[in-house]
């Protein structure tokens, strides 16, 4: 071993001894994070007294160390110094140890990093005290906030009044407000109370009399508040050193006292009321209190009842037995306690009872019964509050009938109603709305998301925007959208709603209707299809969604009295002032031809006691004939005799008219089909006409040939030959034009479709026009990336490319090189191709109406015939497409072809 290594080893040993005996927590580690030495304080701080850590990895000793700390250690091994004043160290056992540290590298004699020195300290105890102090201060602050208590103090040297934040808040002023005795008096409205506050403050400051008083103040914001002010003086050697106190906002306490007094007065008023009966009994069931309301409802005097009678005198035994049985089931359950007595239970029960008056008559009453118990929890009697609900029961019965009418109306119109509380997100549906959505009616917890989950995915964004806008502007416009049921069925619904706000203008509730308009929507779609088949003849059918004309009626068959809703009068076009109605009031409007149907219907109702839906015609007051749909329900007495009928009436005249219009549309479609067949026949006739028209030039040629054979000299033959050439050229031009036009009109080009690559067609066209392209130096650019091929008639496609590119070169501008751009795309599901050039352009205002006409030319060019665009348009339309053009003179022209 060399002297140098001995010296190094000795040095490291000295370091280890120094670290082991250091009074603080220090550890020395090598570059592999293996312990070389640790102080006793280190072992104590980290509860490692019984472990030998020398030679062990730091991360084995502390497996809870995370990757972030390990990264810091690696940075220190590269020369960094890591210092932290405090940090939580979550130990493996789940406890939190607060520590500080100083981690830095140590160097050997060769000035190389040999490892790390860690100096740490356990500050858990002082950290916990610090956190405990903060928690205490937070609790104190929260208590002050909850109790609304603030502090105040007067500077004895400057007489300045100092408030805490809460005092400013109580007085509804900002923190830059400068309080003074005069400004405090301004918060008191009444002169007398203002003087009392001034006296209290003077007594406190001059006489040292402590203040503990309540005051009523009016803040700058107009709020009326009650405050409690406490003031004290602190003396040192007989001298005033401090004037201080607290202010508490006791407004809520005062309001609670007022509410309590109000409740007491209301309770006293209830007991003294003549419309509500209050009866109490002692533990033996004997009546000991019988108020004037009980006297009024039951006909007994308090003198007759108190201390003498029990409630059995005005109750029915059957109902008493049911009540006792219910109480035993509720409180005893399956218990076998032989000593069980329901009267010793904390009974609170509200139910409907039938009460007997002293005169023998009865009435329905709602009784709330509450047990009175002594301090030991034993029965000390009962107190009952009874209300006569005869009128309420009548209203409920009437309401039930109204609801049935509403259900009828909703069934006829495929409509339901709903209510949405925007604040609580609670939603309620009517029964028919569950049917529209095919949703379980027992699902009671409804919210907005319940409805929104049914909205068609493609309509969700539209619905969201509509609802948000409605809430923002506080007006709900009618909304039509689709829904998708759980089984995948798609329906179309129409929503109508009213928006309700609170007193500050915030939206709190929406109430409205939802109508299933799927069938009417389908009918509308079918009508649109019929219009398309009839080549979009406008106003052939005027079909729109019909909103049902609904009304309700009630017929007392015993007294022959009839009641109509307002819209029934509207349907009949009758004055609403006529209120003395009977069956004949309706019967006189029945169409004479339908009287037999109506008579038969009512005979069946009287016989079977069941109302079947039926329709018939009526003649209104103005003479209009309408068709109505009637639904109803029959009510009978205990003898099965009809005593009343209720129901609804719907004006379905417009839907009947729509049905008749659909029939007319079908008939017109059949007429159109016949017309189309006739046009086909006319095309065939046109072929014969064309053939006939060609005979004249052919005959002319034959005549010339004959004259030519008789010519006597060469000059005459040359003149005749020139005529031959002129006739043949004209014949060829006419024949070719007619052949192409007839092919487009008569031939079925769709039967010759094949898959065509646009690039291939363009290459062929460029070859055919190579001479013209070279001569004109034309530049042709193409972009077929979005649509590279199409199923089409190849001859037509090549003709289209040849005509449009040829025209672009033929009608080029003399002062610039032709640039032709061809591009395909798919726009709104349509296959589109455009041909754009920078040529002479066309004055569309002047020539647009004849742009595609036969033999129409717009430029002085020796080769212009007016055939190319006509032929192109004919070919495109025969394949079911369209061609349009946009142009600007001396700028260029763009032709757009829609292949669909």
NORCOR-V350339 format. One record per run of one state. SS is the DSSP state (H for helix, E for strand, C for the rest). FROM is the first residue (numbers start at 1). TO is the last residue. Records with the same first field share a line. If there is no record, write none. Layout:
BEGIN
SS->FROM-TO, FROM-TO
END
This chain:
BEGIN
C->1-2, 21-24, 31-33, 39-39, 46-56, 62-66, 78-81, 91-95, 108-112, 123-123, 148-148, 155-160, 164-164, 171-180, 186-190, 208-210, 219-223, 237-238, 250-250, 273-275, 282-285, 291-291, 299-301, 306-309, 314-314, 316-316, 332-341, 345-347, 357-361, 374-378, 389-389, 414-414, 422-425, 430-430, 438-447, 453-454, 456-456, 474-478, 485-489, 502-506, 517-517, 534-548, 557-560, 565-565, 573-580, 582-582, 588-589, 591-591, 609-613, 620-624, 637-641, 652-652, 694-694, 711-713, 747-748, 769-769, 777-778, 784-788, 811-818, 828-829, 838-843, 851-867, 879-881, 889-891, 899-900
H->3-20, 40-45, 58-61, 67-77, 124-147, 165-170, 181-185, 191-207, 251-272, 292-298, 302-305, 311-313, 317-331, 342-344, 390-413, 431-437, 448-452, 457-473, 518-533, 566-572, 583-587, 592-608, 653-693, 695-710, 714-746, 749-752, 758-768, 770-776, 794-810, 844-850, 868-878
E->25-30, 34-38, 57-57, 82-90, 96-107, 113-122, 149-154, 161-163, 211-218, 224-236, 239-249, 276-281, 286-290, 310-310, 315-315, 348-356, 362-373, 379-388, 415-421, 426-429, 455-455, 479-484, 490-501, 507-516, 549-556, 561-564, 581-581, 590-590, 614-619, 625-636, 642-651, 753-757, 779-783, 789-793, 819-827, 830-837, 882-888, 892-898
END
